[in-house]
Structures are given as structure tokens and as C-alpha cells.
Amino acid sequence: MWEANPEMFHKAEELFSKTTNNEVDDMDTSDTQWGWFYLAECGKWHMFQK
């Protein structure tokens, strides 16, 4: 069916190694207009605008 192309995987590895790093940036959640609440009756999280 499909044959693996080693060149394709090599190019993907190069792309991901350049775009990823080991540092994790904290996401700023201080200025958001949305809140969340859990409704036990339906068992789901719901989003509301503050």
C-alpha cells in the first residue's frame, strides 16, 4: 500500500528540531473575558462571558 520514504521523515525531524525548544512559556490567563463552570446535571464544563 504506502511505502515509507526515509527522506520524508528526515525532513520532518529537521523541521521539528528547529521549531521546538525545551523551555515552556507560561500562558497569560490574567486578561480573559471567559469563565468556566461545571454543571453536574449534565456532567459537562460550560463557558460563560464575564
C-alpha positions in Angstrom: 0.0 0.0 0.0 2.0 3.0 1.3 5.8 2.8 1.4 7.8 4.8 4.0 10.0 7.4 2.5 13.1 7.9 4.7 13.8 11.3 3.2 10.4 12.5 4.2 10.9 11.5 7.9 14.4 13.1 7.9 13.0 16.4 6.7 10.2 16.3 9.3 12.8 15.7 12.0 14.8 18.8 10.9 11.6 20.9 10.9 10.6 19.9 14.4 14.0 20.1 15.9 14.3 23.8 14.7 10.8 24.8 15.9 10.7 23.2 19.3 12.8 24.0 22.4 13.0 22.7 25.9 11.6 25.9 27.5 8.0 26.2 28.4 6.4 29.6 28.3 3.7 30.4 30.8 0.4 31.3 29.2 -1.0 34.7 30.4 -4.5 34.0 31.6 -5.0 37.2 33.6 -6.9 39.1 30.9 -9.6 36.8 29.8 -13.3 37.6 29.4 -14.3 33.9 29.7 -15.0 31.8 32.8 -15.8 28.1 33.2 -18.2 26.2 35.4 -19.0 22.5 35.8 -22.7 21.6 35.7 -23.2 18.3 37.5 -26.6 17.7 36.0 -25.2 17.1 32.5 -21.6 16.3 33.5 -20.1 19.0 31.3 -18.0 22.1 31.5 -19.7 25.3 30.3 -18.1 28.6 29.2 -19.6 32.0 30.1 -18.6 35.6 29.3 -17.7 37.6 32.4 
